[in-house]
Amino acid sequence: MTIAVAGATGTVGQHVVQALRSRHARVVPIARSHGVDLFAGSGVDAALRGVSAVIDVSNVVTIKRNESVEFFTHATGTCCEPAV
């Protein structure tokens, strides 16, 4: 099984990736350091090609509600639009 992990290099994401790999899952890391930017949408299509599931542990560092809502609304819309 191939599983993409959004936020793969973050505090929680690192542990999720490690747990999946210990169970012999193929992991596709989704993180800017791996050439995938959820907010900009760059690299998302290629990263999700052939993926069976996505675990999203992405995060935005802010205490402002509006910034958080904007990030997650935009990132979700960018990466998870249904194929037509």
mmCIF file of the N, C-alpha and C atoms, coordinates in Angstrom:
data_MODEL
# 
_entry.id   MODEL 
# 
loop_
_atom_site.group_PDB 
_atom_site.id 
_atom_site.type_symbol 
_atom_site.label_atom_id 
_atom_site.label_alt_id 
_atom_site.label_comp_id 
_atom_site.label_asym_id 
_atom_site.label_entity_id 
_atom_site.label_seq_id 
_atom_site.pdbx_PDB_ins_code 
_atom_site.Cartn_x 
_atom_site.Cartn_y 
_atom_site.Cartn_z 
_atom_site.occupancy 
_atom_site.B_iso_or_equiv 
_atom_site.pdbx_formal_charge 
_atom_site.auth_seq_id 
_atom_site.auth_comp_id 
_atom_site.auth_asym_id 
_atom_site.auth_atom_id 
_atom_site.pdbx_PDB_model_num 
ATOM 1   N N  . MET A 1 1  ? 0.843   -1.169 0.000   1.00 0.00 ? 1  MET A N  1 
ATOM 2   C CA . MET A 1 1  ? 0.000   0.000  0.000   1.00 0.00 ? 1  MET A CA 1 
ATOM 3   C C  . MET A 1 1  ? 0.893   1.239  0.000   1.00 0.00 ? 1  MET A C  1 
ATOM 4   N N  . THR A 1 2  ? 0.495   2.234  -0.769  1.00 0.00 ? 2  THR A N  1 
ATOM 5   C CA . THR A 1 2  ? 1.218   3.493  -0.834  1.00 0.00 ? 2  THR A CA 1 
ATOM 6   C C  . THR A 1 2  ? 0.389   4.574  -0.147  1.00 0.00 ? 2  THR A C  1 
ATOM 7   N N  . ILE A 1 3  ? 1.003   5.218  0.835   1.00 0.00 ? 3  ILE A N  1 
ATOM 8   C CA . ILE A 1 3  ? 0.308   6.225  1.635   1.00 0.00 ? 3  ILE A CA 1 
ATOM 9   C C  . ILE A 1 3  ? 1.089   7.535  1.587   1.00 0.00 ? 3  ILE A C  1 
ATOM 10  N N  . ALA A 1 4  ? 0.402   8.613  1.242   1.00 0.00 ? 4  ALA A N  1 
ATOM 11  C CA . ALA A 1 4  ? 1.012   9.941  1.272   1.00 0.00 ? 4  ALA A CA 1 
ATOM 12  C C  . ALA A 1 4  ? 0.781   10.541 2.650   1.00 0.00 ? 4  ALA A C  1 
ATOM 13  N N  . VAL A 1 5  ? 1.803   11.208 3.169   1.00 0.00 ? 5  VAL A N  1 
ATOM 14  C CA . VAL A 1 5  ? 1.684   11.872 4.463   1.00 0.00 ? 5  VAL A CA 1 
ATOM 15  C C  . VAL A 1 5  ? 1.942   13.354 4.257   1.00 0.00 ? 5  VAL A C  1 
ATOM 16  N N  . ALA A 1 6  ? 0.879   14.147 4.377   1.00 0.00 ? 6  ALA A N  1 
ATOM 17  C CA . ALA A 1 6  ? 0.995   15.601 4.275   1.00 0.00 ? 6  ALA A CA 1 
ATOM 18  C C  . ALA A 1 6  ? 1.499   16.117 5.611   1.00 0.00 ? 6  ALA A C  1 
ATOM 19  N N  . GLY A 1 7  ? 2.605   16.852 5.565   1.00 0.00 ? 7  GLY A N  1 
ATOM 20  C CA . GLY A 1 7  ? 3.243   17.299 6.797   1.00 0.00 ? 7  GLY A CA 1 
ATOM 21  C C  . GLY A 1 7  ? 4.231   16.270 7.310   1.00 0.00 ? 7  GLY A C  1 
ATOM 22  N N  . ALA A 1 8  ? 4.793   15.500 6.393   1.00 0.00 ? 8  ALA A N  1 
ATOM 23  C CA . ALA A 1 8  ? 5.643   14.362 6.732   1.00 0.00 ? 8  ALA A CA 1 
ATOM 24  C C  . ALA A 1 8  ? 6.898   14.707 7.521   1.00 0.00 ? 8  ALA A C  1 
ATOM 25  N N  . THR A 1 9  ? 7.377   15.928 7.416   1.00 0.00 ? 9  THR A N  1 
ATOM 26  C CA . THR A 1 9  ? 8.617   16.287 8.105   1.00 0.00 ? 9  THR A CA 1 
ATOM 27  C C  . THR A 1 9  ? 8.366   17.040 9.407   1.00 0.00 ? 9  THR A C  1 
ATOM 28  N N  . GLY A 1 10 ? 7.116   17.251 9.752   1.00 0.00 ? 10 GLY A N  1 
ATOM 29  C CA . GLY A 1 10 ? 6.782   17.986 10.968  1.00 0.00 ? 10 GLY A CA 1 
ATOM 30  C C  . GLY A 1 10 ? 6.888   17.125 12.216  1.00 0.00 ? 10 GLY A C  1 
ATOM 31  N N  . THR A 1 11 ? 6.569   17.723 13.334  1.00 0.00 ? 11 THR A N  1 
ATOM 32  C CA . THR A 1 11 ? 6.683   17.053 14.634  1.00 0.00 ? 11 THR A CA 1 
ATOM 33  C C  . THR A 1 11 ? 5.879   15.758 14.671  1.00 0.00 ? 11 THR A C  1 
ATOM 34  N N  . VAL A 1 12 ? 4.647   15.806 14.250  1.00 0.00 ? 12 VAL A N  1 
ATOM 35  C CA . VAL A 1 12 ? 3.794   14.609 14.242  1.00 0.00 ? 12 VAL A CA 1 
ATOM 36  C C  . VAL A 1 12 ? 4.077   13.758 13.008  1.00 0.00 ? 12 VAL A C  1 
ATOM 37  N N  . GLY A 1 13 ? 4.246   14.412 11.868  1.00 0.00 ? 13 GLY A N  1 
ATOM 38  C CA . GLY A 1 13 ? 4.447   13.708 10.611  1.00 0.00 ? 13 GLY A CA 1 
ATOM 39  C C  . GLY A 1 13 ? 5.624   12.748 10.622  1.00 0.00 ? 13 GLY A C  1 
ATOM 40  N N  . GLN A 1 14 ? 6.720   13.136 11.249  1.00 0.00 ? 14 GLN A N  1 
ATOM 41  C CA . GLN A 1 14 ? 7.895   12.258 11.323  1.00 0.00 ? 14 GLN A CA 1 
ATOM 42  C C  . GLN A 1 14 ? 7.552   10.934 11.986  1.00 0.00 ? 14 GLN A C  1 
ATOM 43  N N  . HIS A 1 15 ? 6.737   10.988 13.034  1.00 0.00 ? 15 HIS A N  1 
ATOM 44  C CA . HIS A 1 15 ? 6.347   9.769  13.751  1.00 0.00 ? 15 HIS A CA 1 
ATOM 45  C C  . HIS A 1 15 ? 5.376   8.924  12.922  1.00 0.00 ? 15 HIS A C  1 
ATOM 46  N N  . VAL A 1 16 ? 4.489   9.581  12.204  1.00 0.00 ? 16 VAL A N  1 
ATOM 47  C CA . VAL A 1 16 ? 3.551   8.864  11.337  1.00 0.00 ? 16 VAL A CA 1 
ATOM 48  C C  . VAL A 1 16 ? 4.319   8.126  10.243  1.00 0.00 ? 16 VAL A C  1 
ATOM 49  N N  . VAL A 1 17 ? 5.268   8.814  9.608   1.00 0.00 ? 17 VAL A N  1 
ATOM 50  C CA . VAL A 1 17 ? 6.079   8.198  8.553   1.00 0.00 ? 17 VAL A CA 1 
ATOM 51  C C  . VAL A 1 17 ? 6.838   6.994  9.102   1.00 0.00 ? 17 VAL A C  1 
ATOM 52  N N  . GLN A 1 18 ? 7.458   7.170  10.254  1.00 0.00 ? 18 GLN A N  1 
ATOM 53  C CA . GLN A 1 18 ? 8.216   6.080  10.871  1.00 0.00 ? 18 GLN A CA 1 
ATOM 54  C C  . GLN A 1 18 ? 7.318   4.878  11.174  1.00 0.00 ? 18 GLN A C  1 
ATOM 55  N N  . ALA A 1 19 ? 6.132   5.138  11.713  1.00 0.00 ? 19 ALA A N  1 
ATOM 56  C CA . ALA A 1 19 ? 5.211   4.046  12.040  1.00 0.00 ? 19 ALA A CA 1 
ATOM 57  C C  . ALA A 1 19 ? 4.754   3.307  10.784  1.00 0.00 ? 19 ALA A C  1 
ATOM 58  N N  . LEU A 1 20 ? 4.458   4.052  9.735   1.00 0.00 ? 20 LEU A N  1 
ATOM 59  C CA . LEU A 1 20 ? 4.036   3.418  8.480   1.00 0.00 ? 20 LEU A CA 1 
ATOM 60  C C  . LEU A 1 20 ? 5.157   2.574  7.882   1.00 0.00 ? 20 LEU A C  1 
ATOM 61  N N  . ARG A 1 21 ? 6.352   3.126  7.850   1.00 0.00 ? 21 ARG A N  1 
ATOM 62  C CA . ARG A 1 21 ? 7.489   2.392  7.285   1.00 0.00 ? 21 ARG A CA 1 
ATOM 63  C C  . ARG A 1 21 ? 7.807   1.143  8.089   1.00 0.00 ? 21 ARG A C  1 
ATOM 64  N N  . SER A 1 22 ? 7.614   1.200  9.404   1.00 0.00 ? 22 SER A N  1 
ATOM 65  C CA . SER A 1 22 ? 7.869   0.019  10.234  1.00 0.00 ? 22 SER A CA 1 
ATOM 66  C C  . SER A 1 22 ? 6.861   -1.090 9.931   1.00 0.00 ? 22 SER A C  1 
ATOM 67  N N  . ARG A 1 23 ? 5.750   -0.692 9.315   1.00 0.00 ? 23 ARG A N  1 
ATOM 68  C CA . ARG A 1 23 ? 4.726   -1.663 8.912   1.00 0.00 ? 23 ARG A CA 1 
ATOM 69  C C  . ARG A 1 23 ? 4.817   -1.975 7.415   1.00 0.00 ? 23 ARG A C  1 
ATOM 70  N N  . HIS A 1 24 ? 5.948   -1.584 6.826   1.00 0.00 ? 24 HIS A N  1 
ATOM 71  C CA . HIS A 1 24 ? 6.285   -1.878 5.434   1.00 0.00 ? 24 HIS A CA 1 
ATOM 72  C C  . HIS A 1 24 ? 5.384   -1.209 4.410   1.00 0.00 ? 24 HIS A C  1 
ATOM 73  N N  . ALA A 1 25 ? 4.789   -0.085 4.791   1.00 0.00 ? 25 ALA A N  1 
ATOM 74  C CA . ALA A 1 25 ? 4.006   0.690  3.826   1.00 0.00 ? 25 ALA A CA 1 
ATOM 75  C C  . ALA A 1 25 ? 4.973   1.544  3.016   1.00 0.00 ? 25 ALA A C  1 
ATOM 76  N N  . ARG A 1 26 ? 4.641   1.783  1.775   1.00 0.00 ? 26 ARG A N  1 
ATOM 77  C CA . ARG A 1 26 ? 5.410   2.720  0.949   1.00 0.00 ? 26 ARG A CA 1 
ATOM 78  C C  . ARG A 1 26 ? 4.865   4.108  1.272   1.00 0.00 ? 26 ARG A C  1 
ATOM 79  N N  . VAL A 1 27 ? 5.748   5.016  1.679   1.00 0.00 ? 27 VAL A N  1 
ATOM 80  C CA . VAL A 1 27 ? 5.334   6.350  2.101   1.00 0.00 ? 27 VAL A CA 1 
ATOM 81  C C  . VAL A 1 27 ? 5.798   7.386  1.091   1.00 0.00 ? 27 VAL A C  1 
ATOM 82  N N  . VAL A 1 28 ? 4.885   8.259  0.717   1.00 0.00 ? 28 VAL A N  1 
ATOM 83  C CA . VAL A 1 28 ? 5.206   9.408  -0.126  1.00 0.00 ? 28 VAL A CA 1 
ATOM 84  C C  . VAL A 1 28 ? 5.111   10.637 0.777   1.00 0.00 ? 28 VAL A C  1 
ATOM 85  N N  . PRO A 1 29 ? 6.266   11.231 1.105   1.00 0.00 ? 29 PRO A N  1 
ATOM 86  C CA . PRO A 1 29 ? 6.223   12.411 1.971   1.00 0.00 ? 29 PRO A CA 1 
ATOM 87  C C  . PRO A 1 29 ? 5.740   13.644 1.215   1.00 0.00 ? 29 PRO A C  1 
ATOM 88  N N  . ILE A 1 30 ? 4.799   14.336 1.793   1.00 0.00 ? 30 ILE A N  1 
ATOM 89  C CA . ILE A 1 30 ? 4.318   15.597 1.219   1.00 0.00 ? 30 ILE A CA 1 
ATOM 90  C C  . ILE A 1 30 ? 4.788   16.710 2.147   1.00 0.00 ? 30 ILE A C  1 
ATOM 91  N N  . ALA A 1 31 ? 5.797   17.431 1.663   1.00 0.00 ? 31 ALA A N  1 
ATOM 92  C CA . ALA A 1 31 ? 6.394   18.524 2.424   1.00 0.00 ? 31 ALA A CA 1 
ATOM 93  C C  . ALA A 1 31 ? 7.166   19.396 1.448   1.00 0.00 ? 31 ALA A C  1 
ATOM 94  N N  . ARG A 1 32 ? 7.311   20.665 1.788   1.00 0.00 ? 32 ARG A N  1 
ATOM 95  C CA . ARG A 1 32 ? 8.056   21.571 0.908   1.00 0.00 ? 32 ARG A CA 1 
ATOM 96  C C  . ARG A 1 32 ? 9.482   21.076 0.674   1.00 0.00 ? 32 ARG A C  1 
ATOM 97  N N  . SER A 1 33 ? 10.080  20.485 1.697   1.00 0.00 ? 33 SER A N  1 
ATOM 98  C CA . SER A 1 33 ? 11.456  19.987 1.555   1.00 0.00 ? 33 SER A CA 1 
ATOM 99  C C  . SER A 1 33 ? 11.550  18.799 0.593   1.00 0.00 ? 33 SER A C  1 
ATOM 100 N N  . HIS A 1 34 ? 10.404  18.237 0.225   1.00 0.00 ? 34 HIS A N  1 
ATOM 101 C CA . HIS A 1 34 ? 10.357  17.147 -0.754  1.00 0.00 ? 34 HIS A CA 1 
ATOM 102 C C  . HIS A 1 34 ? 9.759   17.615 -2.077  1.00 0.00 ? 34 HIS A C  1 
ATOM 103 N N  . GLY A 1 35 ? 9.684   18.929 -2.244  1.00 0.00 ? 35 GLY A N  1 
ATOM 104 C CA . GLY A 1 35 ? 9.214   19.499 -3.504  1.00 0.00 ? 35 GLY A CA 1 
ATOM 105 C C  . GLY A 1 35 ? 7.707   19.575 -3.654  1.00 0.00 ? 35 GLY A C  1 
ATOM 106 N N  . VAL A 1 36 ? 6.983   19.432 -2.567  1.00 0.00 ? 36 VAL A N  1 
ATOM 107 C CA . VAL A 1 36 ? 5.525   19.497 -2.625  1.00 0.00 ? 36 VAL A CA 1 
ATOM 108 C C  . VAL A 1 36 ? 5.050   20.612 -1.688  1.00 0.00 ? 36 VAL A C  1 
ATOM 109 N N  . ASP A 1 37 ? 4.329   21.575 -2.248  1.00 0.00 ? 37 ASP A N  1 
ATOM 110 C CA . ASP A 1 37 ? 3.830   22.696 -1.454  1.00 0.00 ? 37 ASP A CA 1 
ATOM 111 C C  . ASP A 1 37 ? 2.308   22.671 -1.498  1.00 0.00 ? 37 ASP A C  1 
ATOM 112 N N  . LEU A 1 38 ? 1.687   22.303 -0.390  1.00 0.00 ? 38 LEU A N  1 
ATOM 113 C CA . LEU A 1 38 ? 0.224   22.206 -0.343  1.00 0.00 ? 38 LEU A CA 1 
ATOM 114 C C  . LEU A 1 38 ? -0.456  23.537 -0.606  1.00 0.00 ? 38 LEU A C  1 
ATOM 115 N N  . PHE A 1 39 ? 0.094   24.619 -0.062  1.00 0.00 ? 39 PHE A N  1 
ATOM 116 C CA . PHE A 1 39 ? -0.547  25.919 -0.218  1.00 0.00 ? 39 PHE A CA 1 
ATOM 117 C C  . PHE A 1 39 ? -0.470  26.402 -1.658  1.00 0.00 ? 39 PHE A C  1 
ATOM 118 N N  . ALA A 1 40 ? 0.705   26.274 -2.269  1.00 0.00 ? 40 ALA A N  1 
ATOM 119 C CA . ALA A 1 40 ? 0.881   26.707 -3.661  1.00 0.00 ? 40 ALA A CA 1 
ATOM 120 C C  . ALA A 1 40 ? 0.313   25.681 -4.638  1.00 0.00 ? 40 ALA A C  1 
ATOM 121 N N  . GLY A 1 41 ? 0.241   24.426 -4.217  1.00 0.00 ? 41 GLY A N  1 
ATOM 122 C CA . GLY A 1 41 ? -0.250  23.364 -5.094  1.00 0.00 ? 41 GLY A CA 1 
ATOM 123 C C  . GLY A 1 41 ? 0.832   22.730 -5.944  1.00 0.00 ? 41 GLY A C  1 
ATOM 124 N N  . SER A 1 42 ? 2.064   23.175 -5.816  1.00 0.00 ? 42 SER A N  1 
ATOM 125 C CA . SER A 1 42 ? 3.138   22.644 -6.661  1.00 0.00 ? 42 SER A CA 1 
ATOM 126 C C  . SER A 1 42 ? 3.564   21.250 -6.206  1.00 0.00 ? 42 SER A C  1 
ATOM 127 N N  . GLY A 1 43 ? 3.643   20.344 -7.158  1.00 0.00 ? 43 GLY A N  1 
ATOM 128 C CA . GLY A 1 43 ? 4.091   18.984 -6.899  1.00 0.00 ? 43 GLY A CA 1 
ATOM 129 C C  . GLY A 1 43 ? 3.038   18.046 -6.348  1.00 0.00 ? 43 GLY A C  1 
ATOM 130 N N  . VAL A 1 44 ? 1.851   18.562 -6.098  1.00 0.00 ? 44 VAL A N  1 
ATOM 131 C CA . VAL A 1 44 ? 0.809   17.748 -5.465  1.00 0.00 ? 44 VAL A CA 1 
ATOM 132 C C  . VAL A 1 44 ? 0.336   16.624 -6.385  1.00 0.00 ? 44 VAL A C  1 
ATOM 133 N N  . ASP A 1 45 ? 0.033   16.953 -7.633  1.00 0.00 ? 45 ASP A N  1 
ATOM 134 C CA . ASP A 1 45 ? -0.466  15.924 -8.569  1.00 0.00 ? 45 ASP A CA 1 
ATOM 135 C C  . ASP A 1 45 ? 0.512   14.761 -8.694  1.00 0.00 ? 45 ASP A C  1 
ATOM 136 N N  . ALA A 1 46 ? 1.775   15.073 -8.859  1.00 0.00 ? 46 ALA A N  1 
ATOM 137 C CA . ALA A 1 46 ? 2.793   14.025 -9.004  1.00 0.00 ? 46 ALA A CA 1 
ATOM 138 C C  . ALA A 1 46 ? 2.922   13.208 -7.723  1.00 0.00 ? 46 ALA A C  1 
ATOM 139 N N  . ALA A 1 47 ? 2.875   13.873 -6.578  1.00 0.00 ? 47 ALA A N  1 
ATOM 140 C CA . ALA A 1 47 ? 3.026   13.172 -5.303  1.00 0.00 ? 47 ALA A CA 1 
ATOM 141 C C  . ALA A 1 47 ? 1.872   12.210 -5.040  1.00 0.00 ? 47 ALA A C  1 
ATOM 142 N N  . LEU A 1 48 ? 0.673   12.560 -5.500  1.00 0.00 ? 48 LEU A N  1 
ATOM 143 C CA . LEU A 1 48 ? -0.492  11.724 -5.219  1.00 0.00 ? 48 LEU A CA 1 
ATOM 144 C C  . LEU A 1 48 ? -0.733  10.625 -6.251  1.00 0.00 ? 48 LEU A C  1 
ATOM 145 N N  . ARG A 1 49 ? 0.038   10.625 -7.311  1.00 0.00 ? 49 ARG A N  1 
ATOM 146 C CA . ARG A 1 49 ? -0.127  9.608  -8.351  1.00 0.00 ? 49 ARG A CA 1 
ATOM 147 C C  . ARG A 1 49 ? 0.179   8.220  -7.785  1.00 0.00 ? 49 ARG A C  1 
ATOM 148 N N  . GLY A 1 50 ? -0.776  7.330  -7.839  1.00 0.00 ? 50 GLY A N  1 
ATOM 149 C CA . GLY A 1 50 ? -0.596  5.960  -7.366  1.00 0.00 ? 50 GLY A CA 1 
ATOM 150 C C  . GLY A 1 50 ? -0.774  5.771  -5.870  1.00 0.00 ? 50 GLY A C  1 
ATOM 151 N N  . VAL A 1 51 ? -1.184  6.806  -5.173  1.00 0.00 ? 51 VAL A N  1 
ATOM 152 C CA . VAL A 1 51 ? -1.356  6.746  -3.724  1.00 0.00 ? 51 VAL A CA 1 
ATOM 153 C C  . VAL A 1 51 ? -2.724  6.150  -3.387  1.00 0.00 ? 51 VAL A C  1 
ATOM 154 N N  . SER A 1 52 ? -2.751  5.265  -2.405  1.00 0.00 ? 52 SER A N  1 
ATOM 155 C CA . SER A 1 52 ? -3.997  4.627  -1.974  1.00 0.00 ? 52 SER A CA 1 
ATOM 156 C C  . SER A 1 52 ? -4.728  5.432  -0.910  1.00 0.00 ? 52 SER A C  1 
ATOM 157 N N  . ALA A 1 53 ? -3.968  6.165  -0.091  1.00 0.00 ? 53 ALA A N  1 
ATOM 158 C CA . ALA A 1 53 ? -4.564  6.926  1.011   1.00 0.00 ? 53 ALA A CA 1 
ATOM 159 C C  . ALA A 1 53 ? -3.675  8.112  1.347   1.00 0.00 ? 53 ALA A C  1 
ATOM 160 N N  . VAL A 1 54 ? -4.282  9.110  1.985   1.00 0.00 ? 54 VAL A N  1 
ATOM 161 C CA . VAL A 1 54 ? -3.543  10.291 2.433   1.00 0.00 ? 54 VAL A CA 1 
ATOM 162 C C  . VAL A 1 54 ? -3.807  10.492 3.917   1.00 0.00 ? 54 VAL A C  1 
ATOM 163 N N  . ILE A 1 55 ? -2.742  10.696 4.664   1.00 0.00 ? 55 ILE A N  1 
ATOM 164 C CA . ILE A 1 55 ? -2.852  11.073 6.070   1.00 0.00 ? 55 ILE A CA 1 
ATOM 165 C C  . ILE A 1 55 ? -2.365  12.510 6.146   1.00 0.00 ? 55 ILE A C  1 
ATOM 166 N N  . ASP A 1 56 ? -3.215  13.390 6.650   1.00 0.00 ? 56 ASP A N  1 
ATOM 167 C CA . ASP A 1 56 ? -2.879  14.809 6.707   1.00 0.00 ? 56 ASP A CA 1 
ATOM 168 C C  . ASP A 1 56 ? -2.581  15.231 8.137   1.00 0.00 ? 56 ASP A C  1 
ATOM 169 N N  . VAL A 1 57 ? -1.309  15.504 8.391   1.00 0.00 ? 57 VAL A N  1 
ATOM 170 C CA . VAL A 1 57 ? -0.887  16.049 9.681   1.00 0.00 ? 57 VAL A CA 1 
ATOM 171 C C  . VAL A 1 57 ? -0.171  17.383 9.452   1.00 0.00 ? 57 VAL A C  1 
ATOM 172 N N  . SER A 1 58 ? -0.579  18.055 8.365   1.00 0.00 ? 58 SER A N  1 
ATOM 173 C CA . SER A 1 58 ? 0.016   19.355 8.058   1.00 0.00 ? 58 SER A CA 1 
ATOM 174 C C  . SER A 1 58 ? -0.394  20.362 9.125   1.00 0.00 ? 58 SER A C  1 
ATOM 175 N N  . ASN A 1 59 ? 0.338   21.456 9.178   1.00 0.00 ? 59 ASN A N  1 
ATOM 176 C CA . ASN A 1 59 ? 0.101   22.437 10.214  1.00 0.00 ? 59 ASN A CA 1 
ATOM 177 C C  . ASN A 1 59 ? 0.515   23.816 9.726   1.00 0.00 ? 59 ASN A C  1 
ATOM 178 N N  . VAL A 1 60 ? -0.033  24.816 10.349  1.00 0.00 ? 60 VAL A N  1 
ATOM 179 C CA . VAL A 1 60 ? 0.374   26.198 10.125  1.00 0.00 ? 60 VAL A CA 1 
ATOM 180 C C  . VAL A 1 60 ? 0.632   26.797 11.507  1.00 0.00 ? 60 VAL A C  1 
ATOM 181 N N  . VAL A 1 61 ? 1.729   27.532 11.614  1.00 0.00 ? 61 VAL A N  1 
ATOM 182 C CA . VAL A 1 61 ? 2.093   28.096 12.902  1.00 0.00 ? 61 VAL A CA 1 
ATOM 183 C C  . VAL A 1 61 ? 1.494   29.489 13.034  1.00 0.00 ? 61 VAL A C  1 
ATOM 184 N N  . THR A 1 62 ? 0.394   29.566 13.755  1.00 0.00 ? 62 THR A N  1 
ATOM 185 C CA . THR A 1 62 ? -0.270  30.836 14.013  1.00 0.00 ? 62 THR A CA 1 
ATOM 186 C C  . THR A 1 62 ? -1.253  30.649 15.157  1.00 0.00 ? 62 THR A C  1 
ATOM 187 N N  . ILE A 1 63 ? -1.560  31.730 15.833  1.00 0.00 ? 63 ILE A N  1 
ATOM 188 C CA . ILE A 1 63 ? -2.633  31.685 16.826  1.00 0.00 ? 63 ILE A CA 1 
ATOM 189 C C  . ILE A 1 63 ? -3.834  32.489 16.334  1.00 0.00 ? 63 ILE A C  1 
ATOM 190 N N  . LYS A 1 64 ? -3.717  32.962 15.097  1.00 0.00 ? 64 LYS A N  1 
ATOM 191 C CA . LYS A 1 64 ? -4.801  33.753 14.517  1.00 0.00 ? 64 LYS A CA 1 
ATOM 192 C C  . LYS A 1 64 ? -5.766  32.835 13.778  1.00 0.00 ? 64 LYS A C  1 
ATOM 193 N N  . ARG A 1 65 ? -7.005  32.874 14.193  1.00 0.00 ? 65 ARG A N  1 
ATOM 194 C CA . ARG A 1 65 ? -8.036  32.014 13.607  1.00 0.00 ? 65 ARG A CA 1 
ATOM 195 C C  . ARG A 1 65 ? -8.129  32.203 12.102  1.00 0.00 ? 65 ARG A C  1 
ATOM 196 N N  . ASN A 1 66 ? -8.191  33.431 11.633  1.00 0.00 ? 66 ASN A N  1 
ATOM 197 C CA . ASN A 1 66 ? -8.357  33.691 10.200  1.00 0.00 ? 66 ASN A CA 1 
ATOM 198 C C  . ASN A 1 66 ? -7.218  33.111 9.371   1.00 0.00 ? 66 ASN A C  1 
ATOM 199 N N  . GLU A 1 67 ? -5.981  33.237 9.857   1.00 0.00 ? 67 GLU A N  1 
ATOM 200 C CA . GLU A 1 67 ? -4.837  32.684 9.121   1.00 0.00 ? 67 GLU A CA 1 
ATOM 201 C C  . GLU A 1 67 ? -4.912  31.166 9.054   1.00 0.00 ? 67 GLU A C  1 
ATOM 202 N N  . SER A 1 68 ? -5.310  30.554 10.152  1.00 0.00 ? 68 SER A N  1 
ATOM 203 C CA . SER A 1 68 ? -5.429  29.103 10.197  1.00 0.00 ? 68 SER A CA 1 
ATOM 204 C C  . SER A 1 68 ? -6.520  28.609 9.251   1.00 0.00 ? 68 SER A C  1 
ATOM 205 N N  . VAL A 1 69 ? -7.683  29.242 9.316   1.00 0.00 ? 69 VAL A N  1 
ATOM 206 C CA . VAL A 1 69 ? -8.795  28.851 8.446   1.00 0.00 ? 69 VAL A CA 1 
ATOM 207 C C  . VAL A 1 69 ? -8.405  29.044 6.983   1.00 0.00 ? 69 VAL A C  1 
ATOM 208 N N  . GLU A 1 70 ? -7.766  30.157 6.669   1.00 0.00 ? 70 GLU A N  1 
ATOM 209 C CA . GLU A 1 70 ? -7.342  30.405 5.289   1.00 0.00 ? 70 GLU A CA 1 
ATOM 210 C C  . GLU A 1 70 ? -6.368  29.337 4.807   1.00 0.00 ? 70 GLU A C  1 
ATOM 211 N N  . PHE A 1 71 ? -5.371  28.999 5.639   1.00 0.00 ? 71 PHE A N  1 
ATOM 212 C CA . PHE A 1 71 ? -4.390  27.981 5.244   1.00 0.00 ? 71 PHE A CA 1 
ATOM 213 C C  . PHE A 1 71 ? -5.064  26.653 4.945   1.00 0.00 ? 71 PHE A C  1 
ATOM 214 N N  . PHE A 1 72 ? -5.842  26.146 5.906   1.00 0.00 ? 72 PHE A N  1 
ATOM 215 C CA . PHE A 1 72 ? -6.430  24.825 5.723   1.00 0.00 ? 72 PHE A CA 1 
ATOM 216 C C  . PHE A 1 72 ? -7.490  24.801 4.627   1.00 0.00 ? 72 PHE A C  1 
ATOM 217 N N  . THR A 1 73 ? -8.252  25.848 4.477   1.00 0.00 ? 73 THR A N  1 
ATOM 218 C CA . THR A 1 73 ? -9.239  25.915 3.394   1.00 0.00 ? 73 THR A CA 1 
ATOM 219 C C  . THR A 1 73 ? -8.536  25.906 2.042   1.00 0.00 ? 73 THR A C  1 
ATOM 220 N N  . HIS A 1 74 ? -7.507  26.727 1.908   1.00 0.00 ? 74 HIS A N  1 
ATOM 221 C CA . HIS A 1 74 ? -6.791  26.814 0.631   1.00 0.00 ? 74 HIS A CA 1 
ATOM 222 C C  . HIS A 1 74 ? -6.017  25.524 0.336   1.00 0.00 ? 74 HIS A C  1 
ATOM 223 N N  . ALA A 1 75 ? -5.285  25.023 1.331   1.00 0.00 ? 75 ALA A N  1 
ATOM 224 C CA . ALA A 1 75 ? -4.484  23.815 1.127   1.00 0.00 ? 75 ALA A CA 1 
ATOM 225 C C  . ALA A 1 75 ? -5.356  22.614 0.785   1.00 0.00 ? 75 ALA A C  1 
ATOM 226 N N  . THR A 1 76 ? -6.481  22.483 1.460   1.00 0.00 ? 76 THR A N  1 
ATOM 227 C CA . THR A 1 76 ? -7.375  21.370 1.169   1.00 0.00 ? 76 THR A CA 1 
ATOM 228 C C  . THR A 1 76 ? -7.954  21.477 -0.233  1.00 0.00 ? 76 THR A C  1 
ATOM 229 N N  . GLY A 1 77 ? -8.326  22.676 -0.620  1.00 0.00 ? 77 GLY A N  1 
ATOM 230 C CA . GLY A 1 77 ? -8.859  22.892 -1.962  1.00 0.00 ? 77 GLY A CA 1 
ATOM 231 C C  . GLY A 1 77 ? -7.827  22.669 -3.051  1.00 0.00 ? 77 GLY A C  1 
ATOM 232 N N  . THR A 1 78 ? -6.583  22.980 -2.748  1.00 0.00 ? 78 THR A N  1 
ATOM 233 C CA . THR A 1 78 ? -5.497  22.819 -3.712  1.00 0.00 ? 78 THR A CA 1 
ATOM 234 C C  . THR A 1 78 ? -5.152  21.353 -3.934  1.00 0.00 ? 78 THR A C  1 
ATOM 235 N N  . CYS A 1 79 ? -5.089  20.604 -2.850  1.00 0.00 ? 79 CYS A N  1 
ATOM 236 C CA . CYS A 1 79 ? -4.594  19.232 -2.985  1.00 0.00 ? 79 CYS A CA 1 
ATOM 237 C C  . CYS A 1 79 ? -5.683  18.193 -3.140  1.00 0.00 ? 79 CYS A C  1 
ATOM 238 N N  . CYS A 1 80 ? -6.868  18.538 -2.849  1.00 0.00 ? 80 CYS A N  1 
ATOM 239 C CA . CYS A 1 80 ? -7.884  17.478 -2.772  1.00 0.00 ? 80 CYS A CA 1 
ATOM 240 C C  . CYS A 1 80 ? -9.085  17.703 -3.668  1.00 0.00 ? 80 CYS A C  1 
ATOM 241 N N  . GLU A 1 81 ? -8.922  18.463 -4.717  1.00 0.00 ? 81 GLU A N  1 
ATOM 242 C CA . GLU A 1 81 ? -10.025 18.630 -5.649  1.00 0.00 ? 81 GLU A CA 1 
ATOM 243 C C  . GLU A 1 81 ? -10.237 17.326 -6.395  1.00 0.00 ? 81 GLU A C  1 
ATOM 244 N N  . PRO A 1 82 ? -11.479 16.884 -6.523  1.00 0.00 ? 82 PRO A N  1 
ATOM 245 C CA . PRO A 1 82 ? -11.733 15.627 -7.227  1.00 0.00 ? 82 PRO A CA 1 
ATOM 246 C C  . PRO A 1 82 ? -11.366 15.734 -8.699  1.00 0.00 ? 82 PRO A C  1 
ATOM 247 N N  . ALA A 1 83 ? -10.828 14.648 -9.206  1.00 0.00 ? 83 ALA A N  1 
ATOM 248 C CA . ALA A 1 83 ? -10.488 14.593 -10.631 1.00 0.00 ? 83 ALA A CA 1 
ATOM 249 C C  . ALA A 1 83 ? -11.762 14.538 -11.454 1.00 0.00 ? 83 ALA A C  1 
ATOM 250 N N  . VAL A 1 84 ? -11.762 15.201 -12.587 1.00 0.00 ? 84 VAL A N  1 
ATOM 251 C CA . VAL A 1 84 ? -12.948 15.226 -13.451 1.00 0.00 ? 84 VAL A CA 1 
ATOM 252 C C  . VAL A 1 84 ? -12.698 14.373 -14.684 1.00 0.00 ? 84 VAL A C  1 
# 
